């Protein structure tokens, strides 16, 4: 995130953390170099458009400010061009809202970045879930959940038309007489339930045309949307067997949409803390915990779940009571996190458990220990990879590159080098080039050159 505090409130104070430099381009360019040196697929940048203001609410953002519970936060798009200038293969996944962004302007922005990065951008298409975000863009309250996904479906179809259908494949010739051939650029004249756009997209076709599509829908409406449009899905879960159910469900839904189930890559979030030995990694983890801001963690929890932890008694036991948002997390932790079986789950304990890395799995230890955990996850859940969380940046990523990736390479489970230079090619690795695959719904809008 373009913020000093992503999923570790309070850790901005850690001497090894440089996230307070998020307003400096050098912070971003150095991070990009570190990730590309490790052959990491992509830097994924999340985003929100309003403060978390449920905890000790209503509309109270103050508890999250000292520890930086994702406020302040800046635009995720603007550092991308600078990072692309110092790298050749690293991709950039950018979060943008289908509920609050204008589709024509967003399509233009992504096409521009796809040009400047030579095909290395991805779009994390989100519908946004914060009431505060709706109010920031002028609404009295946010649009209902399922309707946001209806809007998103039309939104993506409109952007596909702009990217794929307004410029013919051979429109731009750049010969001795003309740059673009008349008759090979057209309006799209989209008139839908939620959007109208005449077109054409004013940006000429880029390397990928349509950016690689990320999505993280978990509700019924969200899964229907994601399995139709996504090329890579984020799956939440604290233990592999639960994630396996999601993976199997996604594959089945993809087939229903007429898509190759293997064309949707699946990844899950995990926090990796790695060092030379288990003891050193554990000491690093304990050091991180000493900087945690629990008020910030409770603020994040309120924003994610809509549950205000301050409304519960200080010693209230959540093991078998409380809202579903708390119950699902507590049950998952108790079943899967060593040492938590006998804990008394209070509001403080819940905040502590999500304080670094959020509600995701953790892998803490030596390169061998962490690699064993990751391999078990892949084997038992069927996922394709991981979205790596962090406590300090770029330090945690430097550790992953230095300690973990050589171990993974020695096992033959992580590549030695990038397979290609575009996002779609590196993620799908199927030899079919940088454009949308034929079974993707956006492909129906392609305007092929005439033979």
Secondary structure as GFF3:
##gff-version 3
##sequence-region A 1 451
A	DSSP	three_ten_helix	11	13	.	.	.	ID=ss1
A	DSSP	three_ten_helix	19	21	.	.	.	ID=ss2
A	DSSP	alpha_helix	25	37	.	.	.	ID=ss3
A	DSSP	beta_strand	42	45	.	.	.	ID=ss4
A	DSSP	three_ten_helix	62	64	.	.	.	ID=ss5
A	DSSP	alpha_helix	80	85	.	.	.	ID=ss6
A	DSSP	beta_strand	91	97	.	.	.	ID=ss7
A	DSSP	alpha_helix	103	117	.	.	.	ID=ss8
A	DSSP	beta_strand	121	126	.	.	.	ID=ss9
A	DSSP	alpha_helix	131	136	.	.	.	ID=ss10
A	DSSP	alpha_helix	145	160	.	.	.	ID=ss11
A	DSSP	pi_helix	161	165	.	.	.	ID=ss12
A	DSSP	beta_strand	190	191	.	.	.	ID=ss13
A	DSSP	beta_strand	196	197	.	.	.	ID=ss14
A	DSSP	beta_strand	212	215	.	.	.	ID=ss15
A	DSSP	alpha_helix	220	229	.	.	.	ID=ss16
A	DSSP	beta_strand	232	235	.	.	.	ID=ss17
A	DSSP	alpha_helix	240	256	.	.	.	ID=ss18
A	DSSP	three_ten_helix	261	263	.	.	.	ID=ss19
A	DSSP	beta_strand	265	275	.	.	.	ID=ss20
A	DSSP	alpha_helix	278	289	.	.	.	ID=ss21
A	DSSP	alpha_helix	294	305	.	.	.	ID=ss22
A	DSSP	three_ten_helix	309	311	.	.	.	ID=ss23
A	DSSP	alpha_helix	324	336	.	.	.	ID=ss24
A	DSSP	alpha_helix	347	354	.	.	.	ID=ss25
A	DSSP	beta_strand	361	366	.	.	.	ID=ss26
A	DSSP	alpha_helix	367	381	.	.	.	ID=ss27
A	DSSP	beta_strand	385	389	.	.	.	ID=ss28
A	DSSP	alpha_helix	395	399	.	.	.	ID=ss29
A	DSSP	pi_helix	400	404	.	.	.	ID=ss30
A	DSSP	alpha_helix	405	410	.	.	.	ID=ss31
A	DSSP	alpha_helix	423	428	.	.	.	ID=ss32
A	DSSP	three_ten_helix	441	445	.	.	.	ID=ss33
###
